Amino acid sequence: MPRPTAAQLAYGSCTVIFSTFAMLLLSQASSSVGIAVIAVAALALGLLVAMTVPLPKSRVVAMSRPAEQTAEEPVPAVATGSKTAA
């Protein structure tokens, strides 16, 4: 499993912090059970956001062989009529 990128950590952390504050302010929860539910929901939302951040595409550099380095297929000795090939 690949390690999370800096962008994934940043987006996930910001989502957890801001969604926790927003849900606590909007719900006006004062019981410990309500706060725990909001905290778990915020963590789940942060994890979802962090996992859906697009990963950077790896750069694949195709190595092409220059024309002067390309070798022709060697011709088998049987096709040339040589009697040394057995």
C-alpha positions as CSV (number, residue, x, y, z in Angstrom):
1,M,0.0,0.0,0.0
2,P,1.5,3.3,-1.0
3,R,2.2,6.0,1.6
4,P,-0.2,9.0,1.7
5,T,1.1,12.1,0.0
6,A,1.3,15.5,1.6
7,A,-1.8,16.7,-0.2
8,Q,-3.8,13.7,1.1
9,L,-2.7,14.4,4.7
10,A,-3.4,18.1,4.3
11,Y,-6.9,17.6,2.8
12,G,-7.8,14.9,5.3
13,S,-6.7,16.9,8.3
14,C,-8.4,20.1,7.2
15,T,-11.6,18.1,6.5
16,V,-11.6,16.6,10.0
17,I,-11.0,19.9,11.7
18,F,-13.5,22.0,9.8
19,S,-16.2,19.4,9.7
20,T,-15.9,18.8,13.4
21,F,-16.3,22.5,14.2
22,A,-19.1,22.9,11.7
23,M,-21.1,19.9,13.0
24,L,-20.6,20.9,16.7
25,L,-21.7,24.4,16.0
26,L,-24.7,23.4,13.9
27,S,-25.9,20.5,16.1
28,Q,-25.2,22.3,19.4
29,A,-24.3,18.9,20.9
30,S,-23.5,19.0,24.6
31,S,-23.6,15.4,25.6
32,S,-20.5,13.3,25.4
33,V,-22.2,10.7,23.2
34,G,-23.2,13.4,20.7
35,I,-19.7,14.8,20.6
36,A,-18.2,11.3,20.2
37,V,-20.6,10.6,17.2
38,I,-19.6,13.9,15.6
39,A,-15.9,13.2,16.1
40,V,-16.2,9.7,14.5
41,A,-18.2,11.1,11.6
42,A,-15.6,13.8,11.1
43,L,-12.8,11.2,11.1
44,A,-14.6,9.1,8.6
45,L,-15.3,12.1,6.4
46,G,-11.6,13.1,6.6
47,L,-10.5,9.6,5.7
48,L,-12.9,9.5,2.7
49,V,-11.6,12.9,1.5
50,A,-7.9,11.8,1.9
51,M,-8.5,8.6,0.0
52,T,-10.3,10.2,-2.9
53,V,-7.6,12.9,-3.6
54,P,-6.1,12.0,-7.0
55,L,-2.6,10.6,-6.8
56,P,0.1,12.2,-8.9
57,K,0.7,10.4,-12.1
58,S,4.2,8.8,-12.3
59,R,6.3,10.0,-15.1
60,V,7.3,7.3,-17.4
61,V,10.0,8.3,-19.8
62,A,10.1,6.1,-22.8
63,M,13.6,5.4,-24.0
64,S,13.8,5.2,-27.7
65,R,16.8,3.8,-29.5
66,P,18.4,6.1,-32.0
67,A,18.5,5.0,-35.6
68,E,22.3,4.3,-35.6
69,Q,22.0,1.9,-32.7
70,T,19.3,-0.3,-34.1
71,A,20.8,-3.5,-35.3
72,E,19.3,-5.6,-38.1
73,E,18.3,-9.2,-37.4
74,P,21.3,-11.5,-37.9
75,V,20.7,-13.9,-40.8
76,P,21.0,-17.6,-39.7
77,A,24.0,-19.5,-41.2
78,V,21.7,-22.0,-42.8
79,A,20.0,-19.4,-44.9
80,T,23.3,-18.1,-46.3
81,G,24.4,-21.5,-47.6
82,S,27.3,-21.9,-45.2
83,K,28.3,-25.5,-44.5
84,T,29.8,-24.7,-41.1
85,A,26.5,-24.5,-39.4
86,A,25.3,-27.7,-38.0
